Amino acid sequence: MTMTQGPSRQFLPEWTPQQAIMLSWPGHDSDWSSMLEAIETTFITLIEVIARYQHVLVTLPDDDTRQRLATILANLGVPEHRRSLVIAPGDDTWARDHGPLTIIDNETPLLLDYRFTGWGGKFPAERDNALNRALAEQDIFAPAMQNLQEIVLEGGGIETDGRGTLMTTRSCLLNANRNAHLDQTGIEAHLKTHLGVDRILWLDNGYLEGDDTDSHIDTLARFCDEQTIAHVCCDDPLDPHFEALNAMERELMAFRRPDGEPYRLIPLPWPRACFDPEDGHRLPATYANFLIINGAVLMPAYADPADFVALQALSKAFPERDIIPIDCRQVIRQHGSLHCLTMQLPTGSLKAIND
C-alpha cells in the first residue's frame, strides 16, 4: 500500500463506527499486583458490557490467564464471536496510550504505532511500547501499520473532531519529557503531516491531582461531536483545582469551530475528592474519561452523588446512545480511569472477526 502524508489523511474521531475495543489485562507483575482481584472484576465487567455492543480484543500475559478468562466469560454468557483473547505481554493496562492510533489514508485504514515511554519515563514501558508490533506479528490487524517510533505520542493526549481539528494540552505534548527535540512548531508540523489535521486547539490550563500523564486532554475536555465539547468543572472555591479548571473553561469558551462559531460546551460535575486508602494521596477522579462505543457511552462512576449529574450531562451530549456507568473506584487507584484503559479500533481493524 502506498502511504501518503498530509491532507489525504483523516484522524478518526471516537464516534466512528468501531469493530472492537482493545484492553490490556493486568498482570501479576504490574502495579496492580496488590489489588489484582479487584481490578480483574472491573475488567470483567467492562468486557461484558462492551461485548453487548461490539467485539473486545484483550491482550493477556500468558496462556493460563487466557484460559481462565475464557472460562469466566463463557460462564457470563459472553459469546466467543464477540471476544478475541490474545497473548501479548505488557507492562501495564493503559491501552489508550500504548494502543495504535487509526487514521484513514487515501480512503484506506492505517494504524500508527507511536513510541510509548510510560508518560515521559515515569514507569517501565518497553513491553507496552512493543505490544502493537507483537499483535501485528500475530496477524491480528487487518490494515497496515506505520512505524512512528521516533515520536512519543499517547492516545489520551489528543482529541479530534474528525474534521481536521485536534485538541490537546501544552503541559503534555510540549513537555520536555516527551519530545525534547521538537518545539511547538515541530510538534504541530508532525501532527498535521501524519494525522492529517489542519488546526490545533491548545489548552494552557487544567490539571488533576494524582494524574501521571502531565494533563492528558481525555481527563479534562472531550469532543462529543463536531460542535460539542464536554469538560470538567470545579465549583468549590476551596478546592485546589478551582482556579485552573475555571481558567480552562474560559479557554474553551474562546475556542471557535472552523465556521467561526463557538463550541457547545457541556459541563461535567466535580466528584467529591477521592483519596488512596493506603497513603491518603488524592486520586484523579474525572467524568471526562468516558468511552464512546457503538450505541453507548461508558461513563466512569465513583459511588458519588455527582455520578447521576454526570449521567444526565452525558445523556444531553449523546441523546441517541445508552449511558452506562462503570465503577472506576479501583481504576483511579493507579491514577487513570475508564477511557485510559481502552482503545477503540474502527471497523476494518481486525482480521477474522465475524460479528
N, C-alpha and C positions, 0 to 999 in steps of 0.2 A: 504494500500500500504506500502511495506517495503521501508524505506528511508535509503540510504547508504550515505557515505561521501567519498570524495576524488576523485580518478581517474575515477570512473564511472560517475561523474558529468561533465556537459559541460555548461558553461555560454554562453548564446546565443548572438551573435552579432546583431546589429540593422537591418542588411540586411536579417536576417532570415525571411522567409515568415510570414506575420502578419495577424492576424484575425481582430484586432482593434487597434485604438489609444485611450488612456484614457485621458480625460480632466476633470479638476475640475473647475466648473463655479464660477466666482467671486460673492461674497455675499455682501449684503448691509452693513454688519458689518465688512467687511475686509478692508485692507489698500487701496482698490480700490474705496472706497465709494465716494470720491470727484471727481472721473473720471469714474464712473461706465458705463455711456452710451458709452463712447469712447472705453473702454476695451471690453464691450459686442460686439461692432461692430467688433472688431478684432477677438473675439472668434467665432462669426457667420461666418465670412469669412473663418476662419480656419476649422470649421466643414464642411462648404460647399465644400471646396477644398478637404479635406481628403475623404469625402463621395463619391467623383468621383472615388476613387480607392479602398476603403475598408470601413469597419464598424467603427463607432465612438461611444465610451462609454463616456457619460457625467454624472458626479456626480453633483447633484444640492442641494441647501439648503432647498427647500420646494416645495410643490405641485403647488403653484401659479406660481413659476418660471418655473417649468416643463411644465405646460400647456401653458404659454406664449412662451417659446422656441419652443415647438412642433408646435404652430401656425406659428411662424416665419419660421421655417424650412420647413413646408409644403408649405407655400407661395413661398419659394425659389425653390421648386421642389426637396428637399432632400427626397428621398424615405424612408418610415418607416423602411424597412428592412435593411437600412444602418445606423440606429441610435438606441441607447438604452439610454433613459433618466431616471436616477435612483436617488432617493432621498437618499443622504448620506452627511450630512452637514460637512463642513471642516472649517479650519481657513483661508486658502489662496488657491492659484491657482496652486502651483508648483508641478504638478503630477510627474514630473521627480524624485522628491526627496521623496515624500511620497507614490508613487505608488509601486506595487510589482515588484521585480526582477524575471526573469524567467530563470530557468535552465532546462536541461534535466538530469534526474536521472534514470539510468538504462533504457534508451530509453523512459522514461515517463516524460511529462512536470510536473514541480513542481514550485510553486510560493513561493518566500521567502519574509517574512514580517519582515523587519528590523525596528528598532526604529528611528523615526524622531523627532528631538528636535529643529527645527527652526534654523538650522545651528549653533549648539552649544549654544542654549539658547538665541539667539538674539531676537526671536519673538515667540508669542504663537503658540503651535503646538499640543496640546492634541487631538483636533478633527482630525487633519490631521493624526496624528500617529495612530488613531483608524479606519481610513477610510477603509483600506484594509479588516480588520476584519468585518466591517459593510457590505461591499459588499459580503464577503463570507457568512455571516449570511443570506443574501437575496438570496443566491444560484445563484449568478451571475457567479462565476468562475467554470470552469469545472475541472481543476487539483486540487490536494490537496495543502494546504498552510502550510509551515513550519514556526513556530513562532521563530524568532531570535531577539526578543526584547531586549536581553541582550547586543546587539551590535548596535551602531549608525552607519548607512551607508546610503548614499544618492546616487541615481542613477546617478546624474550629476557628482559625484566624481570619477567615474570609467569608463573606456573604455576597450572593449575586441575585439580581432580579431576572437573570436570563436574557436580558436585552442590552447587555453591554455595560451595565453599571456594577461596580464592585464596592462593597462597604467593608471597612476594616479599622483597626486602631493603630496609631503610630507607636504606642508603647510595645506592641507585639512585633509588627512587621519591620519596624525600623530599629528594633533592639539590637545592640551590638553583639548579643549572644546568638543571633541567628545568622545574618549575612553581613558581617562586618565590612566586607569588600564592596558593598553596594550602598549608596545613599538613596534618598527618596526618588530621585530621578531614575536611578538604575533599577530600583525595585519596580517602579511604575512601568518602565520600558519592558521589563521581563513579563509582567502581568499582562500587558497589552499584547505583546507578541505571542505568548504561549497560551493564555487563556482567552484571547480574543476580546477582552473588554476594551472600552474606549474612554471610560471615565471612572475615577476612583474617589469615593467619599471617605475622607479621613476623620476619625474621631480623636480628639485630643484628651477627652475626659471620660471618666468611668472606670471603675475597678471593683473587685470583690476581695475582701479579706479571705485568706486561705486559698486563693487561686494560685496555681503554679505556672500558669500559661502566659503571664505578663499581659493579662486582659484580652483574652480571646473575644472576638466580637460575638460569638454564639452564647456567651454568658450575659450579654448586655443588650443587644439590639438585633432583631431578625427581620428579614423580608418575609412577608406573608403572601404577597403577590407583587405585581409590578408597581403598585401605587401605595402599598401599606407596609408600615414598619411597626412591629411590636417591641416594646422596650421596658426595661425595669425602671421602677420609680422608687424613691425613698421619701416617705412623708414624715419621718421622725427627725426633727432638727437636732436631737441629741445623739443620733446615730453617726458614727464617723464617716459613713458613705454619703451623707446628706448633701454636702456641697458639691462633691464630684458628680453625683448622679443628676442633680439638678442642672449643673453646667452641661452635662451630656444631653439632657433633654432640650436645652436651648440650642445646642448644635444641631440636633435632629430637626428642630423646628425651622432652622435656617437652611437645611438641605432642600434642594429642588430636584424634581424629576426632570428627565430630558426635555419635556414640553414646557418647563419653566414653572410648573405648579408645585406647591408644597406637597409633601407626603401626608397621607392619612396616618396619624400616629395613634396607636392603641397602647395605653399604659398598662403595665403588668404590676401587680401589687408586690409589696415588700413583706416577706415572711418574717416571723419573729426570728431573732438571732439563734442560730444553731451552733452548738459547741461540741467539740470532741469529748466523749465521755472519759477518756484516759488522761489527757493533759490539759483539756479546757480551752484549746485554741479555737478560734471561730472558723466555721466551715462555710464554703461558698454556695449557699442555697440560693437558687435563682429559678424563676419560672421561664426565663428566656431560653433555657436549654431544652426546649421541646423538640420533638421529632415529627416531621411530616412524612406520612406513608400513603399508600393508595387508599383513599377513602377515609382516612382517620388522621388525627394528630395525637401523639402520645405525650402527655404532659407530666413533668416531674411534680411529685406531691411530697409534702413533708409533715403530714398529720397536723396541719396548721389551719386556723380559721381562714387564712388568705388563700388556701387551696381552692375554695369554692369561688372566690372572687376571680382568681386566675382562670378557672374553668369558664366562667361567664365571659371574660375578656377574650379568650381564645375562641369561644363559640361565635363571638362577634367577628373575629378575624377570619374564621373558617366556617361559615354558616352551612356549607354542604358536606362537612366531614364530621365524623364522630370524634368527640374529645374524650380521651381515655386516660385517667390519672394512673401513674405508676409510682409506687412508693420508692423514693430515692434517698431515704434517710441513711441507708447503708452506703450508697454510692458516694455521697458527698464526704464520707469519712476519708476517702482517698482523693478529695479535692476536685472531683468532676461531678457531672450529673448525667442525665439520660442521653442527651444529644452527643455528649463526649464519648459514650460507649459504642456508638453506631456509625456506620457509613452506608449511605444509600447507593445502590448500583442500578442505574437506569435500565429500562427494557433493552435486551440485547447484550447485556454484560456477561452473562454466564452461558456456558455450553451445557447441552444435555439436560435442560430443565423442561419439564412437561407439566406446567400448572394448568 
